[in-house]
Amino acid sequence: MPMNPARKLWCRAVQAAFRVALPILPYTEPKLLGSTQEVAPVLAEKGISSVLLVTGPRIHKQGLTQGLEECLAEAGIACTVYNKTEVNPTIANVEEAASLYRANTCQAIIGFGGGSAMDCAKVVGARIAAPRKPVAKMRGVLHVRRPLPPLIAVPTTAGSGSEATLAAVITDEKTYFKYPINDFALIPGHAVHDAGLTLGLPPSVTAQTGMDALTHAVEAYIGRSTNAATRRAALKAVALIRDNLLDAYHDGSDAQARRNMLTASYQAGIAFTRSYVGYVHGIAHSLGGQYGIPHGLACAVVLPHVLRAYSASAARPLAELARTSGVADDAESDASAAAAFIAWIDETNAALGIPAHLDGIREEDIASMAARADAESNPLYPVPVLWDAADLAALYRAVAGSRR
């Protein structure tokens, strides 16, 4: 059942205020670069001689950063590498990397990897910009409010869209609390879109990150804070994902599919950074913080459960997504087209080897996770229908495959 009327009124009032302010808020988009070879000239033009490269252990071990490091060295730019970023980046990751930045008198930051590395790099920049403010105090909206050092994002997966967004998601490893930090200062100044860096991604990573991008696009589109630009971006993302994700999954060397998925991820990022996400993300973040579940996997599993629970409240926008992407015919009713779209998500998950439910969700953890999802989602996320912690608890049980 929906939340109580007084709280519902408060949530919708906050969302309406953001929606009214949307046209005048200082959103920016990064300047896109075509390869890592273009990074050193950008830094040199800014007079930067020392940079911190934030990445993860797998990316660094595979040598994906080597070409960039060589280009930086040839340009006389010192590069300090932090390669310990976890799948769900932690406050400890941020503090370790920030210490390296200071110790090596760095002047700029490069986030190189999936959403984890880019998010970690963003919050490192926030800690440098606001050294007296701990990460926990940055949680929520507009708690950084200071310009970061020059920040360049290099995505190696097509999912998070973090190179385009004002958001970063961090986990407190001591409390298992995973939460977003949202501030215009976190939007990178430059982003490298080099599809070659995504070639050969493991199928499971391709699947989970691709469904993460789909979740961004869908939640942005069905929410109540859309505008013409974010709807166009979301529609483009969904169509590209439908046409390319399975190809990229089955053939990691399909360069065209990889390029299209990178574009889809970026467009989804453009859409949700302005129109926000919804309860799928609130639930997925808590699952990631509590159990370390990769964000893309959590989103992929949670998405169809939440869409079904929205029922008629999201039927019209889901039907529009279905018709525009070719999942449903124009003649189908909204209810039928929306059902077809959710069924397509189920079918796509199955084809990607993603389960319909998540094992390991403990009943004794549900109340605290639901409270965290409630605190993250309300009042900010402009969802089709408002739920409180008790309503959200039922979703965790559905995701777990339980009806207790």
VENHURA-V499206 format. One record per run of one state. SS is the DSSP state (H for helix, E for strand, - for the rest). FROM is the first residue (numbers start at 1). TO is the last residue. If there is no record, write none. Layout:
ss;from;to
SS;FROM;TO
SS;FROM;TO
This chain:
ss;from;to
-;1;4
H;5;24
-;25;30
E;31;33
-;34;35
H;36;45
-;46;49
E;50;56
H;57;61
-;62;65
H;66;74
-;75;77
E;78;85
-;86;89
E;90;90
H;91;103
-;104;107
E;108;113
-;114;114
H;115;129
-;130;134
H;135;138
-;139;139
E;140;141
-;142;149
E;150;155
-;156;161
H;162;164
-;165;166
E;167;172
-;173;176
E;177;182
-;183;183
H;184;186
-;187;189
E;190;192
-;193;194
H;195;198
-;199;202
H;203;222
-;223;227
H;228;250
-;251;254
H;255;275
-;276;278
H;279;291
-;292;294
H;295;325
-;326;333
H;334;351
-;352;362
H;363;377
-;378;388
H;389;400
-;401;404
